[in-house]
């Protein structure tokens, strides 16, 4: 892939938000775009399905954005999560290795313990690096870590890219994306409730899916031009800066033209979930920059872009924004 041309790209998880954006963003940057496939065409739990999809599309690069992402559901059915996030990733890695296909695998901040490093102040604690100890506290995190390890074991040239707090926002519904995300949900609740309560003691890296897709395509393109070689590396790629969920919710309210003080802070203890959420999962972009890649913008800038550049503001003024199920 060092002849400067764009390689053929296949993105798994094509019905999810990252797969969708990889498809959409690539169409504006390279002829033909990436091929994004859903589980109906490439099922990670079925090696025959993997082989068939790879042989049919003959990609040079696979970006694996498919995963079992139900964090709470994994607590009660870890076997189902493991089948996709670990065994399925191993099968995909073997299939890519045997065909000489470059593999970039997306992982998560949940591979870490979620504790603040050294027990310090989360507002100033050092962001997490790829070499920091992994000690997942959830079934989801354990299965994602197992997937990373399996991919590197069977195909050491795999690149692992960890990200966190991925969102698209309310325009996801106009783009045909199913489900919801945190930013989308906050925008909907701003219209439905006078006040709402959001956790203010969990810190992370809000990540705009469109920008994440752009940076991943930058990795593929840079390698194709021979600018760097990220094979075998584990990298972190997420929105710059740090925030709590309450910070993010208040920013959504502000950009929606609403009073951010309508969002009231609460503690994790007051908002319990089946799976524990990380108290701290801020990801450092130092490893990404060290390769020679452009980091993502500060999360506040990307949130503004998600709203202003994708037509959210105009849709809101027209009253066209609709929540899930509307």
Secondary structure as GFF3:
##gff-version 3
##sequence-region A 1 326
A	DSSP	beta_strand	9	12	.	.	.	ID=ss1
A	DSSP	alpha_helix	17	27	.	.	.	ID=ss2
A	DSSP	beta_strand	35	36	.	.	.	ID=ss3
A	DSSP	alpha_helix	47	57	.	.	.	ID=ss4
A	DSSP	beta_strand	61	64	.	.	.	ID=ss5
A	DSSP	alpha_helix	71	76	.	.	.	ID=ss6
A	DSSP	alpha_helix	78	82	.	.	.	ID=ss7
A	DSSP	pi_helix	83	88	.	.	.	ID=ss8
A	DSSP	alpha_helix	89	99	.	.	.	ID=ss9
A	DSSP	beta_strand	102	108	.	.	.	ID=ss10
A	DSSP	three_ten_helix	109	111	.	.	.	ID=ss11
A	DSSP	three_ten_helix	117	119	.	.	.	ID=ss12
A	DSSP	alpha_helix	139	154	.	.	.	ID=ss13
A	DSSP	beta_strand	159	163	.	.	.	ID=ss14
A	DSSP	beta_strand	166	167	.	.	.	ID=ss15
A	DSSP	three_ten_helix	170	172	.	.	.	ID=ss16
A	DSSP	alpha_helix	182	192	.	.	.	ID=ss17
A	DSSP	beta_strand	196	199	.	.	.	ID=ss18
A	DSSP	beta_strand	203	204	.	.	.	ID=ss19
A	DSSP	beta_strand	207	208	.	.	.	ID=ss20
A	DSSP	alpha_helix	209	224	.	.	.	ID=ss21
A	DSSP	beta_strand	234	236	.	.	.	ID=ss22
A	DSSP	beta_strand	243	244	.	.	.	ID=ss23
A	DSSP	alpha_helix	245	255	.	.	.	ID=ss24
A	DSSP	three_ten_helix	260	262	.	.	.	ID=ss25
A	DSSP	beta_strand	263	266	.	.	.	ID=ss26
A	DSSP	three_ten_helix	268	270	.	.	.	ID=ss27
A	DSSP	alpha_helix	286	291	.	.	.	ID=ss28
A	DSSP	alpha_helix	299	308	.	.	.	ID=ss29
A	DSSP	alpha_helix	312	318	.	.	.	ID=ss30
###
